[in-house]
Amino acid sequence: MTDGPLKVWRERDGRMLRLRLNRAKANVIDAEMIAALDAAFSEIASLSGVNAVLLDHEGPHFSFGASVEEHLPSRCAAMLGGLHALIKKMLACPVPLLVSIKGQCLGGGLEVAMAGHMIFAATDAMLGQPEIKLAVFAPAASCLLPRLVARQHAEDLLYSGRSISGQRAAEIGLAVSAHVDPEAAALGYFDEHIAGLSASSLRHAVEAAHGPFRDQVSADLDRVERLYLEELMSTHDAGEGLQAFVEKRPAKWEHR
């Protein structure tokens, strides 16, 4: 098991790779966390005998989201580039990627979670993309959400910035199911349905079912990243919203 922002180990006789966000309160998705996740997912293709990955978290919350400071205009290009490269690498995970969520799962944290194959959510977890409240939008979520749930549900979450419960996430198909203990549910799913399968055949099944989704989202990420950096970040309100959040004051919109 490794320390730092991400714990990594194998269990279930080596058949499951465990990844655990390891900043116990907020699990902020910053450059250090992104680098740790990227390194872990870079190694998965070469791990023999692994049937699935389970991503979960220390502490009461999956993640409060990406670092707002790293999204300020002077730093956001590097931040988005790193996050989107990670999302693409997660989308290319060659075996089922299960995600267990408790507490708050917001912003960049939910984008990371949605890059997995199946989300198991706590019934009372809260999932949302609040970026619009800071006068920015969520690039990866703009590509992922409309492909995971019905368009109107996706646009509701992206335009309002509101959060929904884990139970509601399961009802609209964002989560595969909702449970009191989502980690136990994910492990139970693995034990019952995945553990006894051929690891090599699973990889072919993932490519067959998930490959087109991976390719579509990856291409769309490039489009929305350009929109974010070249157009959104040149507006007054985007910079004002982020700066107001950092300075802990109300934003003053000029609607331009």
Steps between C-alpha positions, in 0.01 A plus 500: 500500500633844413452823694456855372183630332409152372512158666558211259483128576373167366259264675261216425801276422639778283194506276393851607708817493395744772551876460404726791502880500697580813439854617256408766263798511467656156712287260555804280585413139815709462817452295651261754189283517468499122863391463452215748186376326661533159797289611269231639290477185813494284598169658167317477540380142814307600353338813420138425211321668317817607125470440389843625601824669316654795547873558377633835611747768622564852285718722132590478510658151607370161617845390405865537624549142797640314728766645341838427836674540640285218204603281582872513573644153878492542506129589193339349655382172742271681232385744246415230762333285604272786144421609381424150800278430408308816134473396607359162729249671220391735261463206759268347517279811509149351302330780177601679559811712265510798461820704369522857368838618398626842439857614565786261613425146522831320654670200824340387442221749179398325673531163762249619227270632304516174809387309448159662272228369263464796428729798375352827370793707399537861128569518566834670807597295476833319617520140520820298680729258489842672744672260232722340456672836855633455417612142693214339383167362617143559681388182530126563151480652362677193628207295420221745163583655294527178630157398431338839149626577208643307584838349254697714642354823852581383417855404313554827814417697736693272290819479375518861811386684277320749585168665291184508500212747657164433151355494395747229823433310405132486146586387624699199775250413801703610575235764443131440348473849474673840585337834564575865852362448606550137848352548350174626254506208781545247704222657193277507439568132859407422486180705172385348538606139862582408749305710452165332523623142792487258709817537605493135144456373379782724746731329356412162146551634592845633650600167194378313244676721690806621736580212259722299397693815868553588580629153201735483559655841874537438440688176233719659734589787733672255210713371376615840854562627553746215164664574595536867851638446453709187154644559367458853820609675511823302172615659483729802257287698704178483803664653283686752319186613819306566674793669198571720497137615869512590451831684184370675279789385185532287565520127403813307368391161524736204343242266788522256 
